[in-house]
Amino acid sequence: MQAQRLRGSDDVKESRTRLRTWGPEFCSTEDLWDILEVESPPPLDDLSSAGLGLCESFLGRGGGLRMSAALELARRATRPRERTATRFVSAAAVHAWALPRLRDVEHEELWLLSLSRTHQLVAARRLGQGGGAGLSVERRDIFRVALREGAHAILLLHNHPSGDPEPSEQDLFFTRTVEAAGRIVGVPLLDHVVVAREGYVSMLERGIIADGSEARSRSESPGTRPREPGETSPRREPVRSATPARRAAPGAPPPAPSPR
């Protein structure tokens, strides 16, 4: 899409010459937008979380795709380098990993972290995103991806763009159903962390996800399916007891499951 430029063609030629000669750091913001042929650019602050839709709105379909890809590469380049394998030993570690990725995102995103036996990150996948009304992801989609990645356990996380990490009733119900499905599939859900600018909430700490002793009690409580003769209960390593949920506090990380 050819956009009408606010400045004349001679000005644009000078901007391009300046970029080739001195590099982008010596170009003004107006120079850079003129080189991209953008008539009405968005505020620079909006670019930190710009998605494909915003890019296409001022660059057209082809240009929007290229700029969206370039912005994502820039975001990845500015993230802290993970020189060693990431190992999640607490909800605080999940929050620290997620915050740079989701802090400026203005819509909800649900992420799946597939873990090894020692809780090292095998793969991180964004499962879905939603608008102001939230998002919807099926349990089967979660475990289809987890099994494909060879996960021994999983963590879920999603963001609250409002800045308040307090989980909704839908968040709590969703967590319980995923945990139950994980026990059936044999890929336990270790925690579901809601991240936000003001802190985080761990479903493990909140008691929504049971530790090992609670899981065993639950399997033997009235109303559950009785075990068949010769059937043994699934082996599940105990984890540290959940504590009351709290907001992020430097120097006081919350508890997390021990490695399987």
C-alpha positions as CSV (number, residue, x, y, z in Angstrom):
1,M,0.0,0.0,0.0
2,Q,1.5,3.3,-1.1
3,A,1.0,5.9,1.7
4,Q,1.0,9.6,1.1
5,R,4.0,11.1,2.8
6,L,3.8,14.2,4.8
7,R,7.2,15.4,3.6
8,G,8.4,15.9,0.0
9,S,10.4,13.4,-2.0
10,D,13.6,15.4,-1.6
11,D,13.3,15.1,2.2
12,V,12.7,11.4,1.9
13,K,15.8,11.0,-0.3
14,E,17.8,12.9,2.3
15,S,16.5,10.6,5.0
16,R,17.5,7.5,3.0
17,T,21.0,9.0,2.3
18,R,21.5,9.7,6.0
19,L,20.5,6.2,6.9
20,R,22.9,4.6,4.4
21,T,25.8,7.0,5.3
22,W,25.5,7.2,9.0
23,G,23.2,4.5,10.2
24,P,19.8,4.5,11.8
25,E,21.0,5.9,15.1
26,F,21.8,9.2,13.4
27,C,18.3,9.5,11.8
28,S,15.5,11.3,13.5
29,T,12.2,9.5,14.3
30,E,10.6,11.5,11.4
31,D,13.4,10.3,9.1
32,L,12.7,6.7,10.0
33,W,8.9,6.9,9.4
34,D,9.5,8.7,6.1
35,I,11.8,5.9,5.0
36,L,9.0,3.4,5.9
37,E,6.6,5.6,3.9
38,V,4.2,5.9,6.9
39,E,1.9,8.9,6.7
40,S,0.3,8.7,10.2
41,P,2.7,6.8,12.5
42,P,1.6,5.6,15.9
43,P,3.3,6.8,19.1
44,L,6.6,5.1,19.7
45,D,5.4,3.7,23.1
46,D,2.7,1.7,21.2
47,L,5.5,-0.1,19.2
48,S,6.7,-2.0,22.3
49,S,3.6,-4.2,22.1
50,A,2.5,-3.6,18.5
51,G,0.8,-6.7,17.0
52,L,0.3,-7.6,13.4
53,G,-3.0,-5.7,13.2
54,L,-1.5,-2.3,14.2
55,C,1.5,-2.8,11.8
56,E,-0.9,-3.6,8.9
57,S,-3.0,-0.6,9.7
58,F,-0.3,1.8,8.7
59,L,1.9,-0.3,6.4
60,G,-0.6,-2.5,4.5
61,R,-0.6,-6.3,4.4
62,G,2.9,-7.0,3.0
63,G,4.7,-4.1,4.9
64,G,2.8,-4.9,8.1
65,L,4.0,-8.5,8.0
66,R,7.6,-7.4,7.6
67,M,7.5,-4.8,10.3
68,S,5.7,-7.2,12.7
69,A,8.5,-9.7,12.1
70,A,11.2,-7.0,12.6
71,L,9.6,-5.8,15.9
72,E,9.5,-9.4,17.3
73,L,13.2,-9.9,16.4
74,A,14.0,-6.6,18.2
75,R,12.1,-7.7,21.3
76,R,13.9,-11.0,21.4
77,A,17.3,-9.3,20.9
78,T,16.7,-7.1,23.9
79,R,15.6,-9.8,26.3
80,P,18.2,-11.1,28.8
81,R,20.2,-13.9,27.2
82,E,19.5,-17.3,28.7
83,R,23.0,-18.8,28.7
84,T,22.0,-21.8,30.8
85,A,19.0,-24.0,30.7
86,T,16.1,-22.3,32.5
87,R,14.9,-24.1,35.5
88,F,11.7,-23.2,37.3
89,V,11.9,-23.8,41.0
90,S,9.3,-21.3,42.2
91,A,6.4,-19.1,41.1
92,A,8.8,-16.2,41.4
93,A,11.0,-17.7,38.7
94,V,8.0,-18.1,36.4
95,H,7.0,-14.5,37.0
96,A,10.6,-13.3,36.3
97,W,10.6,-15.3,33.0
98,A,7.2,-14.0,31.9
99,L,7.2,-10.4,32.9
100,P,9.6,-9.1,30.2
101,R,7.5,-11.0,27.6
102,L,4.1,-10.0,28.7
103,R,4.5,-6.7,30.7
104,D,3.5,-4.4,27.8
105,V,1.0,-6.8,26.1
106,E,-2.5,-5.2,26.1
107,H,-4.4,-8.5,25.6
108,E,-4.5,-11.7,27.6
109,E,-2.1,-14.5,26.5
110,L,-1.9,-18.1,27.8
111,W,1.5,-19.8,27.7
112,L,2.4,-23.4,28.2
113,L,5.9,-24.2,29.7
114,S,6.8,-27.8,29.1
115,L,9.3,-29.1,31.6
116,S,11.8,-32.0,31.9
117,R,12.0,-34.3,34.9
118,T,14.2,-31.8,36.7
119,H,11.9,-28.9,35.9
120,Q,14.1,-27.4,33.1
121,L,12.3,-25.7,30.3
122,V,11.9,-27.9,27.3
123,A,9.6,-25.6,25.3
124,A,7.5,-22.5,25.7
125,R,4.5,-22.1,23.6
126,R,1.8,-19.4,23.4
127,L,-1.5,-21.3,23.2
128,G,-3.8,-18.5,22.6
129,Q,-4.7,-14.8,23.0
130,G,-7.9,-12.9,23.6
131,G,-9.4,-9.5,23.7
132,G,-11.0,-7.6,26.5
133,A,-13.3,-10.5,27.3
134,G,-10.4,-12.9,27.9
135,L,-9.4,-16.0,26.0
136,S,-10.5,-19.6,25.5
137,V,-8.3,-22.7,25.2
138,E,-9.3,-26.3,25.3
139,R,-7.6,-28.8,27.7
140,R,-6.9,-31.1,24.9
141,D,-4.9,-28.4,23.1
142,I,-2.7,-28.0,26.2
143,F,-1.9,-31.7,26.5
144,R,-1.6,-32.2,22.8
145,V,1.2,-29.7,22.7
146,A,2.7,-31.0,26.0
147,L,2.9,-34.6,24.8
148,R,4.3,-33.5,21.5
149,E,7.1,-31.7,23.3
150,G,7.8,-34.7,25.5
151,A,6.9,-32.9,28.7
152,H,7.2,-34.7,32.0
153,A,5.3,-31.8,33.7
154,I,3.8,-28.5,32.7
155,L,3.4,-25.0,34.0
156,L,0.7,-22.5,32.8
157,L,0.9,-18.8,32.9
158,H,-1.2,-16.0,31.6
159,N,-1.2,-12.2,32.0
160,H,-3.7,-9.7,33.2
161,P,-3.3,-6.5,31.2
162,S,-5.2,-4.6,33.9
163,G,-2.1,-4.9,36.2
164,D,-4.1,-6.8,38.9
165,P,-3.0,-10.5,39.1
166,E,-6.0,-11.6,41.2
167,P,-7.4,-14.7,39.3
168,S,-11.1,-14.7,38.2
169,E,-13.5,-17.5,38.9
170,Q,-13.0,-18.7,35.3
171,D,-9.2,-18.8,36.0
172,L,-9.8,-21.0,39.1
173,F,-12.2,-23.3,37.3
174,F,-9.9,-23.7,34.3
175,T,-7.0,-24.5,36.5
176,R,-8.9,-27.2,38.4
177,T,-10.0,-28.9,35.1
178,V,-6.5,-28.8,33.7
179,E,-5.0,-30.3,36.8
180,A,-7.5,-33.1,36.8
181,A,-6.8,-33.8,33.1
182,G,-3.1,-33.8,33.9
183,R,-3.5,-36.5,36.5
184,I,-5.3,-38.7,33.9
185,V,-2.8,-38.1,31.1
186,G,0.2,-38.5,33.5
187,V,1.6,-35.0,32.9
188,P,1.0,-33.1,36.1
189,L,0.2,-29.4,36.2
190,L,2.7,-28.0,38.7
191,D,1.4,-24.4,38.9
192,H,-0.6,-21.8,37.0
193,V,0.8,-18.4,37.5
194,V,-1.1,-15.2,36.8
195,V,1.4,-12.4,36.0
196,A,0.8,-8.7,36.0
197,R,2.7,-5.4,36.5
198,E,1.7,-5.3,40.1
199,G,2.8,-8.8,41.0
200,Y,1.7,-12.4,40.5
201,V,-0.6,-15.0,42.0
202,S,0.4,-18.7,42.1
203,M,-2.5,-21.2,42.0
204,L,-0.2,-23.7,43.9
205,E,0.1,-21.2,46.7
206,R,-3.5,-20.3,46.6
207,G,-4.3,-24.0,47.2
208,I,-6.2,-24.4,43.8
209,I,-3.5,-27.0,42.8
210,A,-2.9,-29.7,45.4
211,D,0.4,-30.9,46.6
212,G,1.2,-34.6,46.7
213,S,-0.5,-35.4,50.0
214,E,-3.6,-33.5,49.0
215,A,-3.8,-35.4,45.7
216,R,-3.6,-38.7,47.5
217,S,-6.3,-37.7,49.9
218,R,-8.5,-36.5,47.1
219,S,-8.1,-39.8,45.2
220,E,-9.3,-41.8,48.3
221,S,-12.0,-39.4,49.4
222,P,-15.7,-40.4,49.1
223,G,-17.3,-39.6,45.8
224,T,-14.3,-40.5,43.7
225,R,-13.9,-43.5,41.5
226,P,-12.9,-46.6,43.6
227,R,-9.7,-48.3,42.5
228,E,-10.1,-51.7,40.9
229,P,-8.6,-54.8,42.5
230,G,-4.8,-54.8,41.9
231,E,-4.9,-51.1,40.7
232,T,-2.4,-48.8,42.4
233,S,-2.8,-45.1,42.7
234,P,-0.6,-43.0,40.4
235,R,2.8,-42.2,41.8
236,R,3.3,-38.6,42.5
237,E,6.3,-37.1,44.3
238,P,5.4,-34.9,47.3
239,V,6.0,-31.2,46.9
240,R,6.3,-28.5,49.5
241,S,3.1,-27.4,51.1
242,A,1.3,-24.4,49.5
243,T,1.4,-21.2,51.5
244,P,-1.0,-18.2,51.3
245,A,-0.6,-16.4,48.0
246,R,1.1,-13.1,48.0
247,R,2.3,-10.5,45.6
248,A,5.9,-10.3,44.3
249,A,8.3,-9.3,47.0
250,P,12.1,-9.1,46.3
251,G,14.1,-11.6,48.3
252,A,11.1,-13.7,49.3
253,P,10.3,-16.2,46.5
254,P,7.2,-18.4,47.0
255,P,7.5,-22.2,47.2
256,A,7.3,-24.4,44.2
257,P,7.1,-28.1,43.4
258,S,10.3,-30.1,43.9
259,P,11.7,-32.0,40.9
260,R,10.0,-35.3,40.1
